[in-house]
């Protein structure tokens, strides 16, 4: 169960402008950074609110990796 609630570092690339406001408002999403058509952020817990924020936008790439906690750095 702990892994399900782990924080993930997510990077998403879009065909067009990303839905930055929707992503930033999604429950569990923090540290949203935008670079052109790419968004990087942290997602804690369920991905569902994050994925709902992407609805209607064409994604060309999505990666998710475990975020290092302060004690792991």
VEXDREN-2710 file (C-alpha; in Angstrom, 1 decimal):
% VEXDREN-2710
k/r/px/py/pz
1/UNK/0.0/0.0/0.0
2/UNK/2.9/2.4/0.7
3/UNK/4.1/2.3/-2.9
4/UNK/0.6/3.3/-4.1
5/UNK/0.9/6.5/-2.0
6/UNK/4.5/7.2/-3.0
7/UNK/5.3/10.5/-4.7
8/UNK/6.1/10.3/-8.4
9/UNK/8.0/12.7/-10.6
10/UNK/6.0/13.0/-13.8
11/UNK/7.0/14.5/-17.1
12/UNK/4.4/14.9/-19.8
13/UNK/4.8/16.3/-23.4
14/UNK/1.8/17.6/-25.3
15/UNK/1.2/18.3/-29.1
16/UNK/0.0/21.8/-28.2
17/UNK/-0.1/24.0/-25.2
18/UNK/-0.4/22.0/-22.0
19/UNK/-3.3/22.4/-19.6
20/UNK/-1.2/23.9/-16.9
21/UNK/-4.0/25.3/-14.7
22/UNK/-5.9/22.0/-14.7
23/UNK/-2.8/20.1/-13.8
24/UNK/-1.8/22.5/-11.0
25/UNK/-5.3/22.3/-9.5
26/UNK/-5.4/18.5/-9.5
27/UNK/-5.4/16.9/-6.1
28/UNK/-2.0/15.5/-5.2
29/UNK/-0.1/17.6/-7.8
30/UNK/2.7/19.9/-6.7
31/UNK/5.8/21.6/-8.1
32/UNK/4.4/22.2/-11.6
33/UNK/7.0/23.4/-14.0
34/UNK/6.4/24.2/-17.7
35/UNK/8.9/24.2/-20.5
36/UNK/7.1/24.8/-23.8
37/UNK/4.9/21.8/-24.5
38/UNK/6.4/19.8/-21.6
39/UNK/5.1/19.8/-18.0
40/UNK/7.1/18.3/-15.0
41/UNK/5.4/17.9/-11.6
42/UNK/5.2/15.7/-8.5
43/UNK/2.1/13.5/-8.1
44/UNK/1.3/12.1/-4.6
45/UNK/-1.1/9.2/-4.2
46/UNK/-3.7/8.5/-6.9
47/UNK/-3.0/9.5/-10.5
48/UNK/-6.7/9.8/-11.2
49/UNK/-7.0/13.6/-10.6
50/UNK/-3.8/14.2/-12.6
51/UNK/-5.1/12.0/-15.5
52/UNK/-8.4/13.8/-15.5
53/UNK/-6.6/17.1/-15.9
54/UNK/-5.0/15.8/-19.1
55/UNK/-8.4/14.8/-20.6
56/UNK/-8.9/16.4/-24.0
57/UNK/-5.2/17.2/-24.6
58/UNK/-3.0/15.1/-26.9
59/UNK/-0.1/13.6/-25.0
60/UNK/3.0/12.5/-27.0
61/UNK/5.0/11.3/-24.0
62/UNK/4.5/10.5/-20.3
63/UNK/7.0/9.2/-17.9
64/UNK/6.8/8.6/-14.1
65/UNK/9.6/7.8/-11.8
66/UNK/9.8/7.6/-8.0
67/UNK/10.6/11.0/-6.5
68/UNK/13.5/11.0/-4.0
69/UNK/12.5/11.9/-0.5
70/UNK/14.6/14.3/1.5
71/UNK/16.2/11.4/3.3
72/UNK/17.3/9.8/0.0
73/UNK/19.2/12.7/-1.4
END
